[in-house]
Amino acid sequence: MNAATLRLGSRRSPMAIAQSRLVAQQIRDATGREVEIVGVTTLGDVSKAQLTQIGGTGVFVSALREALLNGEVDLAVHSLKDLPAVQPADVALAAVPTRDDPRDALVAHDGAKLADLPTGARVGGSLRRAAQLLALRADLRCVQIRGNAGTRIAKIDAGEVDAVVLAYAGLTRIGRLDAVSQVFEPDEMLPAPGQGALAVECRQADNELVQLLGTVNDELSMAATTAERALLEALAAGCSAPVAAYAAVVNDSLDMRAAVLSADGSRVLRANGRGTAANARRLGADIAAELLHAGAAELIRVPQAPVSTGNDAQ
């Protein structure tokens, strides 16, 4: 590979561009290579249908991978939670930079906390978030909404919803922590697998670029998210299923918690385990097996949430 400018494929949303700029700067700092961001429009960005109707969050990934394999870009950056659990053979997950805060955050008028919301309040969020919200407060009306973070926050001002739940890391990246009224600890709301982490992909055959991108990889973040994705794969669950998981390194061990929920939050199956970073995939698969033994497949097969549907989802 020569020292030509690297073309980094990114979705065109403000958050995606912000994330891509972060990774581009990390690559420049680590390697001295120049990086140009190339915007790519995905089906998930233009369709108004619910994600569960158009293929789940993988619709945000496929166009970027096509641009990568067609040689239009050299690498691509995704929110890792958008990646399907099974990695294509011709695309390398070359790096997971140091993971940001994986927690979820509530955005509501006047800094209102979840406990402050009135009975029947309309709260926007994904199936996973809705199920956990309903487990905490069954009186809420959960609404699946789509659109970038700014669009979803604007729905509060427009009176379409009373609050929304978003990823804390995403709000950090677009400079909107001022909007956060409550941060949910994992004990209250487990994150989506991969939440807070970014994924850097390139062509598997481009060995030199795989090695170069490895300079921005964080081994602990890669191990934790590998365990979480292995759980999704073993559960045969899509990115939009009501599945939550979080793995973290604690005292040189990889500790992981996971949950599969009914859409209305009335059933919550939980499992946890501990392993090593080197055996991250095995840890995720073992926890998935425990959840499947407890009946998780039944909940995953029926992911439709008992919520109203907006024109925008996760």
TILO-146395 format. One record per residue: residue number from 1; x, y, z of N, C-alpha, C in turn. Coordinates in nm, 2 decimals, padded with zeros to 4 digits. Example, Ala and Ser with C-alpha at 12.3 -4.5 7.8 and 13.67 -1.06 7.14 Angstrom:
<pts>
   nr  n.east  n.north    n.up  ca.east  ca.north   ca.up  c.east  c.north    c.up
    1   01.32   -00.57   00.78    01.23    -00.45   00.78   01.32   -00.33   00.78
    2   01.28   -00.22   00.71    01.37    -00.11   00.71   01.29    00.00   00.79
</pts>
This chain:
<pts>
   nr  n.east  n.north    n.up  ca.east  ca.north   ca.up  c.east  c.north    c.up
    1   00.09   -00.12   00.00    00.00     00.00   00.00   00.09    00.12   00.00
    2   00.06    00.22  -00.09    00.13     00.34  -00.08   00.07    00.44   00.02
    3   00.12    00.56   00.03    00.08     00.65   00.13  -00.03    00.74   00.08
    4  -00.11    00.70  -00.01   -00.22     00.78  -00.06  -00.32    00.80   00.05
    5  -00.40    00.90   00.03   -00.51     00.93   00.13  -00.61    00.82   00.14
    6  -00.64    00.78   00.26   -00.74     00.67   00.28  -00.88    00.73   00.27
    7  -00.96    00.66   00.20   -01.10     00.70   00.19  -01.19    00.63   00.29
    8  -01.25    00.70   00.38   -01.32     00.64   00.49  -01.47    00.66   00.46
    9  -01.54    00.55   00.45   -01.69     00.56   00.42  -01.77    00.57   00.55
   10  -01.86    00.66   00.54   -01.95     00.70   00.66  -02.09    00.72   00.62
   11  -02.18    00.69   00.70   -02.32     00.74   00.69  -02.31    00.89   00.69
   12  -02.42    00.96   00.64   -02.41     01.10   00.63  -02.47    01.18   00.75
   13  -02.53    01.10   00.85   -02.59     01.17   00.96  -02.49    01.24   01.04
   14  -02.53    01.35   01.12   -02.43     01.43   01.20  -02.36    01.34   01.30
   15  -02.42    01.24   01.36   -02.35     01.15   01.45  -02.25    01.07   01.38
   16  -02.29    01.01   01.27   -02.20     00.92   01.19  -02.08    01.00   01.15
   17  -02.10    01.12   01.10   -01.98     01.20   01.06  -01.89    01.24   01.17
   18  -01.95    01.27   01.29   -01.87     01.30   01.41  -01.79    01.18   01.45
   19  -01.85    01.06   01.45   -01.78     00.94   01.48  -01.67    00.91   01.38
   20  -01.69    00.93   01.26   -01.59     00.90   01.16  -01.48    01.00   01.17
   21  -01.51    01.12   01.21   -01.40     01.22   01.23  -01.31    01.18   01.34
   22  -01.37    01.12   01.45   -01.29     01.08   01.56  -01.20    00.97   01.52
   23  -01.25    00.87   01.44   -01.16     00.76   01.40  -01.06    00.81   01.30
   24  -01.09    00.90   01.21   -01.00     00.95   01.12  -00.88    01.02   01.19
   25  -00.91    01.09   01.29   -00.80     01.16   01.36  -00.72    01.06   01.44
   26  -00.78    00.96   01.49   -00.70     00.85   01.56  -00.60    00.78   01.46
   27  -00.65    00.76   01.34   -00.56     00.70   01.24  -00.45    00.79   01.20
   28  -00.48    00.92   01.18   -00.38     01.02   01.15  -00.27    01.02   01.26
   29  -00.32    01.03   01.38   -00.22     01.04   01.49  -00.14    00.91   01.51
   30  -00.20    00.79   01.48   -00.12     00.67   01.50  -00.03    00.63   01.38
   31  -00.07    00.68   01.26    00.00     00.63   01.14   00.06    00.74   01.05
   32   00.01    00.86   01.07    00.05     00.97   00.98  -00.02    00.97   00.85
   33  -00.11    00.88   00.83   -00.18     00.88   00.70  -00.29    00.98   00.70
   34  -00.31    01.04   00.58   -00.43     01.13   00.57  -00.55    01.05   00.54
   35  -00.66    01.10   00.59   -00.79     01.03   00.58  -00.90    01.13   00.53
   36  -00.97    01.09   00.43   -01.08     01.16   00.37  -01.21    01.09   00.40
   37  -01.31    01.16   00.45   -01.44     01.10   00.48  -01.53    01.11   00.35
   38  -01.59    01.00   00.32   -01.67     00.99   00.20  -01.81    00.95   00.25
   39  -01.91    01.04   00.23   -02.05     01.01   00.27  -02.12    00.91   00.19
   40  -02.18    00.81   00.25   -02.26     00.71   00.18  -02.40    00.71   00.23
   41  -02.50    00.71   00.14   -02.64     00.70   00.19  -02.68    00.56   00.19
   42  -02.75    00.52   00.31   -02.79     00.39   00.33  -02.95    00.38   00.32
   43  -03.00    00.26   00.30   -03.14     00.24   00.30  -03.20    00.29   00.44
   44  -03.14    00.26   00.54   -03.19     00.30   00.67  -03.20    00.45   00.69
   45  -03.12    00.53   00.61   -03.13     00.67   00.62  -03.24    00.73   00.54
   46  -03.28    00.66   00.43   -03.39     00.72   00.34  -03.52    00.66   00.36
   47  -03.53    00.54   00.42   -03.66     00.47   00.43  -03.73    00.52   00.56
   48  -03.86    00.54   00.55   -03.94     00.58   00.67  -04.00    00.46   00.74
   49  -03.98    00.34   00.69   -04.04     00.22   00.75  -03.96    00.19   00.88
   50  -04.03    00.11   00.97   -03.97     00.07   01.09  -03.85   -00.03   01.05
   51  -03.75   -00.03   01.14   -03.63    -00.11   01.11  -03.66   -00.26   01.10
   52  -03.76   -00.30   01.19   -03.79    -00.44   01.18  -03.86   -00.48   01.05
   53  -03.91   -00.38   00.98   -03.97    -00.41   00.85  -03.87   -00.41   00.73
   54  -03.76   -00.35   00.75   -03.66    -00.33   00.64  -03.53   -00.40   00.66
   55  -03.53   -00.49   00.77   -03.41    -00.57   00.79  -03.33   -00.54   00.91
   56  -03.38   -00.46   01.00   -03.31    -00.43   01.12  -03.20   -00.33   01.10
   57  -03.12   -00.31   01.20   -03.02    -00.20   01.19  -02.91   -00.24   01.09
   58  -02.90   -00.36   01.04   -02.81    -00.40   00.94  -02.83   -00.32   00.81
   59  -02.94   -00.25   00.79   -02.96    -00.17   00.67  -02.87   -00.05   00.67
   60  -02.82   -00.01   00.79   -02.72     00.10   00.80  -02.58    00.06   00.75
   61  -02.56   -00.07   00.75   -02.43    -00.13   00.72  -02.41   -00.17   00.58
   62  -02.51   -00.22   00.52   -02.49    -00.29   00.39  -02.44   -00.20   00.28
   63  -02.49   -00.07   00.27   -02.44     00.02   00.17  -02.29    00.05   00.19
   64  -02.25    00.07   00.31   -02.11     00.10   00.34  -02.02   -00.02   00.30
   65  -02.07   -00.14   00.33   -01.99    -00.26   00.29  -01.99   -00.28   00.14
   66  -02.09   -00.24   00.07   -02.09    -00.25  -00.08  -01.99   -00.15  -00.13
   67  -01.99   -00.03  -00.08   -01.89     00.07  -00.12  -01.75    00.02  -00.10
   68  -01.73   -00.04   00.01   -01.60    -00.10   00.05  -01.56   -00.21  -00.05
   69  -01.64   -00.30  -00.07   -01.61    -00.41  -00.16  -01.60   -00.37  -00.31
   70  -01.67   -00.26  -00.34   -01.66    -00.21  -00.48  -01.54   -00.12  -00.50
   71  -01.46   -00.10  -00.39   -01.34    -00.01  -00.41  -01.37    00.13  -00.40
   72  -01.49    00.17  -00.37   -01.52     00.32  -00.36  -01.46    00.38  -00.24
   73  -01.45    00.30  -00.13   -01.38     00.35  -00.01  -01.28    00.24   00.04
   74  -01.19    00.28   00.12   -01.09     00.19   00.17  -01.13    00.13   00.31
   75  -01.20    00.20   00.38   -01.24     00.15   00.51  -01.38    00.22   00.55
   76  -01.45    00.16   00.64   -01.58     00.22   00.68  -01.59    00.22   00.84
   77  -01.66    00.31   00.89   -01.68     00.32   01.03  -01.83    00.31   01.06
   78  -01.86    00.23   01.16   -02.00     00.20   01.20  -02.01    00.22   01.35
   79  -02.14    00.25   01.39   -02.17     00.22   01.53  -02.17    00.07   01.54
   80  -02.09    00.01   01.64   -02.07    -00.13   01.64  -02.21   -00.20   01.66
   81  -02.30   -00.14   01.74   -02.42    -00.21   01.77  -02.51   -00.22   01.64
   82  -02.47   -00.15   01.53   -02.55    -00.17   01.41  -02.50   -00.29   01.33
   83  -02.38   -00.35   01.36   -02.33    -00.46   01.28  -02.41   -00.59   01.31
   84  -02.45   -00.66   01.20   -02.51    -00.79   01.22  -02.41   -00.88   01.29
   85  -02.46   -00.98   01.37   -02.37    -01.06   01.45  -02.27   -01.14   01.38
   86  -02.30   -01.18   01.26   -02.21    -01.27   01.18  -02.13   -01.18   01.08
   87  -02.00   -01.19   01.09   -01.91    -01.11   01.01  -01.89   -01.17   00.87
   88  -01.91   -01.10   00.76   -01.89    -01.16   00.63  -01.74   -01.20   00.61
   89  -01.72   -01.30   00.53   -01.58    -01.35   00.52  -01.49   -01.26   00.44
   90  -01.55   -01.17   00.36   -01.47    -01.08   00.28  -01.45   -00.94   00.34
   91  -01.50   -00.92   00.46   -01.49    -00.79   00.53  -01.43   -00.82   00.67
   92  -01.32   -00.75   00.70   -01.25    -00.76   00.82  -01.30   -00.66   00.92
   93  -01.33   -00.70   01.04   -01.35    -00.61   01.15  -01.21   -00.58   01.21
   94  -01.14   -00.47   01.15   -01.00    -00.45   01.17  -00.97   -00.38   01.31
   95  -01.07   -00.31   01.36   -01.04    -00.24   01.49  -01.17   -00.20   01.56
   96  -01.16   -00.20   01.69   -01.27    -00.14   01.77  -01.19   -00.05   01.86
   97  -01.19    00.08   01.83   -01.12     00.18   01.92  -01.18    00.18   02.06
   98  -01.11    00.24   02.15   -01.15     00.24   02.29  -01.30    00.28   02.31
   99  -01.37    00.19   02.37   -01.52     00.21   02.38  -01.55    00.33   02.47
  100  -01.65    00.40   02.43   -01.71     00.51   02.51  -01.81    00.46   02.60
  101  -01.87    00.55   02.68   -01.97     00.52   02.78  -02.08    00.44   02.72
  102  -02.11    00.32   02.76   -02.22     00.23   02.69  -02.36    00.26   02.74
  103  -02.38    00.35   02.84   -02.51     00.36   02.90  -02.61    00.43   02.82
  104  -02.74    00.41   02.85   -02.85     00.49   02.79  -02.88    00.61   02.88
  105  -02.94    00.71   02.81   -02.97     00.83   02.88  -03.11    00.88   02.84
  106  -03.18    00.93   02.94   -03.32     00.99   02.92  -03.31    01.14   02.89
  107  -03.38    01.18   02.79   -03.39     01.32   02.75  -03.54    01.36   02.77
  108  -03.56    01.46   02.86   -03.70     01.50   02.88  -03.70    01.65   02.91
  109  -03.82    01.71   02.91   -03.84     01.85   02.94  -03.79    01.89   03.08
  110  -03.72    02.00   03.09   -03.69     02.05   03.23  -03.62    01.96   03.32
  111  -03.53    01.87   03.25   -03.45     01.78   03.33  -03.53    01.67   03.41
  112  -03.65    01.64   03.36   -03.74     01.54   03.43  -03.67    01.41   03.43
  113  -03.67    01.34   03.55   -03.62     01.20   03.56  -03.74    01.11   03.52
  114  -03.71    00.98   03.51   -03.81     00.88   03.47  -03.92    00.88   03.57
  115  -03.89    00.89   03.70   -03.99     00.89   03.81  -04.08    01.02   03.80
  116  -04.03    01.12   03.74   -04.11     01.25   03.73  -04.21    01.25   03.62
  117  -04.20    01.16   03.52   -04.29     01.16   03.40  -04.43    01.13   03.45
  118  -04.53    01.19   03.39   -04.67     01.16   03.43  -04.71    01.02   03.39
  119  -04.81    00.98   03.45   -04.87     00.85   03.41  -04.91    00.85   03.26
  120  -04.88    00.75   03.19   -04.91     00.74   03.05  -04.82    00.82   02.96
  121  -04.71    00.87   03.01   -04.62     00.95   02.93  -04.57    00.87   02.81
  122  -04.55    00.94   02.70   -04.50     00.88   02.58  -04.35    00.89   02.57
  123  -04.28    00.78   02.56   -04.14     00.78   02.56  -04.09    00.71   02.44
  124  -04.00    00.77   02.36   -03.95     00.71   02.24  -03.82    00.63   02.27
  125  -03.82    00.51   02.21   -03.70     00.43   02.23  -03.71    00.30   02.15
  126  -03.60    00.23   02.13   -03.60     00.10   02.06  -03.68   -00.01   02.14
  127  -03.69   -00.12   02.07   -03.76    -00.23   02.14  -03.69   -00.27   02.27
  128  -03.56   -00.28   02.27   -03.49    -00.31   02.39  -03.51   -00.21   02.50
  129  -03.50   -00.08   02.46   -03.52     00.02   02.56  -03.67    00.03   02.61
  130  -03.76    00.01   02.52   -03.90     00.01   02.56  -03.93   -00.10   02.66
  131  -03.88   -00.22   02.63   -03.91    -00.34   02.72  -03.85   -00.31   02.86
  132  -03.73   -00.25   02.87   -03.68    -00.22   03.00  -03.74   -00.11   03.07
  133  -03.79   -00.01   02.99   -03.87     00.10   03.05  -04.00    00.05   03.11
  134  -04.06   -00.04   03.04   -04.19    -00.09   03.08  -04.17   -00.18   03.20
  135  -04.05   -00.25   03.21   -04.02    -00.33   03.33  -04.01   -00.24   03.45
  136  -03.96   -00.11   03.43   -03.95    -00.02   03.54  -04.08    00.05   03.57
  137  -04.15    00.09   03.46   -04.28     00.16   03.48  -04.38    00.11   03.38
  138  -04.47    00.02   03.42   -04.56    -00.04   03.32  -04.66    00.06   03.27
  139  -04.68    00.18   03.33   -04.78     00.27   03.29  -04.74    00.36   03.17
  140  -04.61    00.35   03.13   -04.56     00.43   03.02  -04.62    00.38   02.88
  141  -04.62    00.48   02.79   -04.66     00.44   02.65  -04.53    00.46   02.57
  142  -04.47    00.35   02.53   -04.35     00.35   02.46  -04.37    00.36   02.31
  143  -04.29    00.44   02.24   -04.31     00.47   02.10  -04.18    00.45   02.03
  144  -04.18    00.36   01.93   -04.06     00.34   01.85  -04.04    00.46   01.75
  145  -03.93    00.53   01.76   -03.91     00.64   01.67  -03.77    00.63   01.60
  146  -03.76    00.69   01.49   -03.64     00.68   01.41  -03.59    00.82   01.38
  147  -03.47    00.83   01.32   -03.42     00.96   01.29  -03.29    00.98   01.37
  148  -03.21    01.08   01.33   -03.09     01.11   01.41  -03.13    01.17   01.55
  149  -03.03    01.18   01.63   -03.05     01.22   01.77  -03.12    01.36   01.78
  150  -03.08    01.45   01.69   -03.14     01.58   01.69  -03.29    01.58   01.66
  151  -03.32    01.49   01.56   -03.46     01.47   01.52  -03.54    01.42   01.63
  152  -03.49    01.32   01.70   -03.56     01.26   01.81  -03.58    01.35   01.93
  153  -03.48    01.43   01.96   -03.49     01.53   02.07  -03.60    01.63   02.03
  154  -03.60    01.67   01.90   -03.70     01.77   01.85  -03.84    01.72   01.87
  155  -03.86    01.59   01.87   -04.00     01.54   01.89  -04.05    01.57   02.03
  156  -03.97    01.59   02.12   -04.01     01.63   02.26  -04.07    01.78   02.25
  157  -03.99    01.86   02.19   -04.04     02.00   02.17  -04.16    02.01   02.09
  158  -04.18    01.92   01.99   -04.30     01.92   01.91  -04.42    01.86   01.98
  159  -04.40    01.80   02.09   -04.51     01.74   02.17  -04.55    01.60   02.12
  160  -04.47    01.54   02.03   -04.50     01.41   01.98  -04.47    01.31   02.09
  161  -04.37    01.33   02.17   -04.34     01.24   02.28  -04.30    01.33   02.41
  162  -04.30    01.27   02.52   -04.27     01.34   02.64  -04.12    01.32   02.68
  163  -04.06    01.22   02.62   -03.92     01.19   02.65  -03.87    01.09   02.55
  164  -03.73    01.09   02.53   -03.67     00.98   02.45  -03.55    00.92   02.53
  165  -03.52    00.80   02.49   -03.40     00.74   02.55  -03.30    00.72   02.43
  166  -03.18    00.77   02.45   -03.07     00.76   02.35  -02.94    00.71   02.41
  167  -02.85    00.68   02.33   -02.72     00.64   02.38  -02.64    00.76   02.43
  168  -02.59    00.75   02.55   -02.51     00.85   02.61  -02.39    00.89   02.53
  169  -02.32    00.78   02.47   -02.20     00.81   02.39  -02.24    00.89   02.27
  170  -02.35    00.86   02.20   -02.39     00.94   02.09  -02.41    01.08   02.12
  171  -02.48    01.11   02.23   -02.50     01.25   02.27  -02.37    01.32   02.30
  172  -02.28    01.24   02.35   -02.15     01.30   02.38  -02.08    01.34   02.25
  173  -02.09    01.26   02.15   -02.02     01.28   02.02  -02.07    01.40   01.95
  174  -02.20    01.43   01.96   -02.26     01.54   01.89  -02.28    01.66   01.98
  175  -02.22    01.66   02.10   -02.22     01.77   02.19  -02.35    01.81   02.25
  176  -02.43    01.71   02.28   -02.57     01.73   02.34  -02.59    01.68   02.48
  177  -02.48    01.67   02.56   -02.50     01.62   02.69  -02.59    01.72   02.77
  178  -02.60    01.84   02.73   -02.69     01.94   02.79  -02.83    01.89   02.80
  179  -02.87    01.80   02.70   -03.01     01.76   02.69  -03.04    01.64   02.79
  180  -02.94    01.58   02.85   -02.95     01.46   02.93  -03.02    01.50   03.07
  181  -03.12    01.43   03.10   -03.19     01.45   03.23  -03.16    01.33   03.33
  182  -03.13    01.22   03.27   -03.10     01.10   03.36  -03.01    01.00   03.28
  183  -02.91    00.95   03.35   -02.83     00.84   03.29  -02.87    00.71   03.36
  184  -02.90    00.61   03.28   -02.94     00.48   03.34  -02.82    00.39   03.36
  185  -02.80    00.35   03.48   -02.69     00.25   03.51  -02.73    00.12   03.45
  186  -02.63    00.03   03.42   -02.66    -00.10   03.37  -02.75   -00.18   03.45
  187  -02.75   -00.16   03.59   -02.85    -00.23   03.67  -02.99   -00.20   03.64
  188  -03.01   -00.08   03.59   -03.15    -00.03   03.56  -03.18   -00.06   03.41
  189  -03.09   -00.04   03.32   -03.11    -00.06   03.18  -02.99   -00.11   03.12
  190  -02.98   -00.24   03.08   -02.86    -00.29   03.02  -02.85   -00.24   02.87
  191  -02.73   -00.20   02.83   -02.72    -00.15   02.69  -02.74   -00.26   02.59
  192  -02.75   -00.21   02.46   -02.75    -00.30   02.35  -02.61   -00.36   02.33
  193  -02.60   -00.48   02.28   -02.46    -00.53   02.25  -02.39   -00.44   02.16
  194  -02.27   -00.40   02.20   -02.18    -00.31   02.12  -02.21   -00.17   02.14
  195  -02.30   -00.13   02.23   -02.33     00.01   02.24  -02.21    00.09   02.30
  196  -02.19    00.21   02.25   -02.08     00.29   02.29  -01.95    00.27   02.21
  197  -01.95    00.16   02.14   -01.82     00.12   02.06  -01.84    00.15   01.91
  198  -01.73    00.17   01.85   -01.72     00.19   01.70  -01.65    00.08   01.64
  199  -01.69    00.05   01.51   -01.63    -00.06   01.44  -01.56    00.00   01.31
  200  -01.44   -00.05   01.29   -01.37     00.00   01.17  -01.35   -00.13   01.08
  201  -01.40   -00.12   00.96   -01.39    -00.24   00.87  -01.31   -00.20   00.75
  202  -01.25   -00.30   00.69   -01.19    -00.29   00.56  -01.20   -00.42   00.49
  203  -01.15   -00.43   00.36   -01.15    -00.56   00.29  -01.06   -00.66   00.35
  204  -01.11   -00.78   00.37   -01.03    -00.88   00.44  -00.90   -00.91   00.36
  205  -00.90   -00.90   00.23   -00.79    -00.93   00.15  -00.68   -00.82   00.16
  206  -00.71   -00.71   00.21   -00.61    -00.60   00.22  -00.53   -00.61   00.35
  207  -00.44   -00.70   00.35   -00.37    -00.73   00.47  -00.29   -00.62   00.53
  208  -00.23   -00.53   00.44   -00.16    -00.42   00.49  -00.25   -00.32   00.56
  209  -00.37   -00.30   00.51   -00.46    -00.20   00.57  -00.51   -00.26   00.70
  210  -00.54   -00.39   00.70   -00.58    -00.46   00.82  -00.48   -00.43   00.93
  211  -00.36   -00.45   00.90   -00.25    -00.43   01.00  -00.24   -00.28   01.04
  212  -00.25   -00.19   00.94   -00.24    -00.05   00.98  -00.36    00.00   01.07
  213  -00.48   -00.05   01.04   -00.60    -00.01   01.12  -00.59   -00.07   01.26
  214  -00.51   -00.18   01.27   -00.49    -00.24   01.41  -00.43   -00.15   01.50
  215  -00.36   -00.04   01.46   -00.30     00.05   01.55  -00.40    00.13   01.63
  216  -00.53    00.14   01.58   -00.63     00.21   01.66  -00.72    00.12   01.73
  217  -00.69   -00.01   01.73   -00.77    -00.11   01.80  -00.74   -00.11   01.95
  218  -00.84   -00.12   02.03   -00.83    -00.14   02.18  -00.86   -00.29   02.21
  219  -00.77   -00.36   02.26   -00.79    -00.51   02.28  -00.90   -00.54   02.38
  220  -00.91   -00.46   02.48   -01.02    -00.49   02.58  -01.16   -00.45   02.52
  221  -01.17   -00.35   02.45   -01.30    -00.31   02.39  -01.33   -00.42   02.28
  222  -01.23   -00.46   02.21   -01.26    -00.57   02.11  -01.31   -00.70   02.18
  223  -01.24   -00.73   02.29   -01.28    -00.86   02.36  -01.43   -00.84   02.41
  224  -01.46   -00.73   02.48   -01.59    -00.72   02.54  -01.70   -00.72   02.43
  225  -01.68   -00.65   02.32   -01.78    -00.65   02.22  -01.79   -00.78   02.14
  226  -01.67   -00.85   02.13   -01.68    -00.98   02.07  -01.77   -01.08   02.15
  227  -01.76   -01.07   02.28   -01.85    -01.15   02.37  -01.99   -01.12   02.35
  228  -02.02   -00.99   02.34   -02.16    -00.94   02.32  -02.22   -00.98   02.19
  229  -02.13   -00.97   02.08   -02.18    -01.01   01.95  -02.19   -01.17   01.94
  230  -02.11   -01.24   02.01   -02.12    -01.39   02.01  -02.25   -01.43   02.07
  231  -02.29   -01.36   02.17   -02.42    -01.38   02.24  -02.54   -01.36   02.14
  232  -02.53   -01.25   02.06   -02.64    -01.22   01.96  -02.64   -01.33   01.86
  233  -02.52   -01.37   01.81   -02.51    -01.48   01.71  -02.57   -01.61   01.76
  234  -02.53   -01.65   01.88   -02.58    -01.77   01.94  -02.73   -01.77   01.96
  235  -02.79   -01.65   01.99   -02.93    -01.64   02.01  -03.01   -01.63   01.88
  236  -02.93   -01.61   01.77   -02.99    -01.59   01.64  -03.09   -01.47   01.65
  237  -03.04   -01.37   01.72   -03.12    -01.25   01.74  -03.07   -01.13   01.65
  238  -03.15   -01.06   01.59   -03.12    -00.94   01.51  -03.08   -00.83   01.60
  239  -03.02   -00.72   01.54   -02.98    -00.61   01.62  -03.10   -00.54   01.68
  240  -03.22   -00.56   01.63   -03.34    -00.49   01.68  -03.41   -00.57   01.78
  241  -03.37   -00.69   01.81   -03.44    -00.78   01.91  -03.43   -00.72   02.05
  242  -03.52   -00.76   02.14   -03.52    -00.71   02.28  -03.41   -00.78   02.36
  243  -03.29   -00.77   02.32   -03.17    -00.83   02.38  -03.08   -00.73   02.43
  244  -03.03   -00.74   02.55   -02.93    -00.65   02.61  -02.81   -00.72   02.66
  245  -02.70   -00.66   02.65   -02.57    -00.73   02.70  -02.46   -00.63   02.72
  246  -02.38   -00.65   02.82   -02.27    -00.57   02.85  -02.16   -00.65   02.92
  247  -02.04   -00.64   02.85   -01.92    -00.71   02.91  -01.82   -00.61   02.94
  248  -01.75   -00.63   03.05   -01.64    -00.53   03.09  -01.53   -00.61   03.16
  249  -01.41   -00.56   03.15   -01.30    -00.62   03.22  -01.30   -00.57   03.36
  250  -01.30   -00.67   03.45   -01.29    -00.65   03.60  -01.19   -00.74   03.66
  251  -01.09   -00.68   03.72   -00.98    -00.76   03.78  -00.92   -00.86   03.69
  252  -00.89   -00.82   03.57   -00.83    -00.91   03.47  -00.92   -01.02   03.41
  253  -01.05   -01.01   03.45   -01.15    -01.11   03.40  -01.25   -01.03   03.31
  254  -01.32   -01.10   03.22   -01.42    -01.04   03.14  -01.56   -01.08   03.21
  255  -01.62   -00.98   03.27   -01.75    -01.00   03.33  -01.86   -00.96   03.24
  256  -01.97   -01.04   03.22   -02.07    -01.01   03.12  -02.21   -01.04   03.18
  257  -02.30   -00.95   03.16   -02.44    -00.96   03.19  -02.52   -00.95   03.07
  258  -02.63   -01.03   03.06   -02.72    -01.02   02.95  -02.86   -01.04   02.99
  259  -02.95   -01.00   02.90   -03.10    -01.01   02.93  -03.17   -01.02   02.80
  260  -03.28   -01.10   02.80   -03.37    -01.11   02.69  -03.51   -01.08   02.75
  261  -03.59   -00.99   02.69   -03.71    -00.94   02.75  -03.83   -00.96   02.66
  262  -03.94   -00.98   02.72   -04.07    -00.97   02.64  -04.09   -00.82   02.61
  263  -04.16   -00.80   02.50   -04.18    -00.66   02.45  -04.25   -00.57   02.55
  264  -04.33   -00.63   02.64   -04.40    -00.55   02.73  -04.33   -00.54   02.87
  265  -04.21   -00.60   02.88   -04.13    -00.59   03.00  -04.18   -00.68   03.11
  266  -04.28   -00.76   03.09   -04.33    -00.84   03.20  -04.25   -00.97   03.22
  267  -04.17   -01.01   03.12   -04.08    -01.12   03.14  -03.94   -01.07   03.11
  268  -03.85   -01.10   03.20   -03.71    -01.06   03.19  -03.62   -01.19   03.22
  269  -03.55   -01.24   03.13   -03.46    -01.35   03.15  -03.32   -01.29   03.16
  270  -03.25   -01.33   03.27   -03.11    -01.27   03.29  -03.01   -01.38   03.31
  271  -02.89   -01.35   03.26   -02.78    -01.45   03.28  -02.65   -01.37   03.29
  272  -02.55   -01.42   03.36   -02.42    -01.36   03.36  -02.31   -01.46   03.37
  273  -02.19   -01.42   03.34   -02.08    -01.51   03.35  -01.95   -01.44   03.35
  274  -01.84   -01.51   03.37   -01.71    -01.45   03.37  -01.61   -01.54   03.29
  275  -01.52   -01.48   03.22   -01.43    -01.55   03.14  -01.30   -01.47   03.12
  276  -01.22   -01.51   03.02   -01.10    -01.43   02.99  -01.13   -01.36   02.86
  277  -01.05   -01.26   02.83   -01.06    -01.18   02.71  -01.03   -01.28   02.59
  278  -00.94   -01.37   02.61   -00.90    -01.46   02.50  -01.01   -01.56   02.47
  279  -01.10   -01.58   02.56   -01.22    -01.67   02.53  -01.35   -01.59   02.53
  280  -01.34   -01.47   02.47   -01.46    -01.38   02.47  -01.58   -01.45   02.40
  281  -01.55   -01.51   02.28   -01.66    -01.57   02.20  -01.73   -01.68   02.28
  282  -01.65   -01.76   02.35   -01.70    -01.87   02.43  -01.79   -01.82   02.54
  283  -01.75   -01.71   02.61   -01.83    -01.65   02.71  -01.96   -01.61   02.66
  284  -01.97   -01.54   02.55   -02.09    -01.50   02.50  -02.18   -01.61   02.46
  285  -02.12   -01.71   02.40   -02.20    -01.83   02.36  -02.26   -01.91   02.48
  286  -02.18   -01.92   02.58   -02.22    -01.99   02.70  -02.34   -01.92   02.77
  287  -02.33   -01.79   02.78   -02.44    -01.71   02.84  -02.57   -01.72   02.75
  288  -02.55   -01.72   02.62   -02.66    -01.74   02.53  -02.73   -01.87   02.55
  289  -02.65   -01.97   02.57   -02.70    -02.11   02.59  -02.79   -02.11   02.72
  290  -02.74   -02.04   02.82   -02.82    -02.04   02.95  -02.95   -01.97   02.92
  291  -02.95   -01.86   02.85   -03.07    -01.79   02.82  -03.17   -01.87   02.73
  292  -03.11   -01.94   02.64   -03.20    -02.02   02.55  -03.26   -02.14   02.63
  293  -03.19   -02.19   02.72   -03.24    -02.30   02.81  -03.36   -02.24   02.90
  294  -03.35   -02.11   02.93   -03.46    -02.05   03.01  -03.58   -02.01   02.93
  295  -03.57   -02.02   02.79   -03.68    -01.98   02.71  -03.67   -01.86   02.63
  296  -03.54   -01.81   02.61   -03.52    -01.69   02.54  -03.57   -01.69   02.39
  297  -03.56   -01.80   02.33   -03.60    -01.81   02.19  -03.75   -01.77   02.16
  298  -03.83   -01.80   02.26   -03.97    -01.76   02.25  -03.99   -01.61   02.25
  299  -03.91   -01.54   02.33   -03.92    -01.39   02.34  -03.86   -01.33   02.22
  300  -03.75   -01.39   02.16   -03.69    -01.33   02.05  -03.77   -01.34   01.92
  301  -03.85   -01.45   01.91   -03.93    -01.48   01.79  -04.05   -01.39   01.78
  302  -04.08   -01.32   01.89   -04.20    -01.24   01.89  -04.16   -01.10   01.94
  303  -04.08   -01.02   01.86   -04.02    -00.90   01.90  -04.12   -00.78   01.89
  304  -04.24   -00.79   01.84   -04.33    -00.68   01.82  -04.36   -00.62   01.96
  305  -04.33   -00.49   01.97   -04.36    -00.43   02.10  -04.50   -00.37   02.10
  306  -04.56   -00.38   02.22   -04.70    -00.32   02.24  -04.70   -00.17   02.25
  307  -04.65   -00.11   02.14   -04.63     00.04   02.15  -04.68    00.10   02.03
  308  -04.70    00.23   02.03   -04.74     00.31   01.91  -04.62    00.31   01.82
  309  -04.64    00.34   01.70   -04.53     00.35   01.60  -04.52    00.49   01.54
  310  -04.41    00.55   01.55   -04.39     00.68   01.49  -04.34    00.66   01.35
  311  -04.31    00.77   01.28   -04.26     00.76   01.14  -04.11    00.76   01.14
  312  -04.05    00.75   01.26   -03.91     00.75   01.27  -03.87    00.63   01.34
  313  -03.72    00.46   01.43   -03.72     00.35   01.52  -03.59    00.36   01.59
  314  -03.52    00.27   01.62   -03.41     00.28   01.72  -03.32    00.40   01.69
</pts>
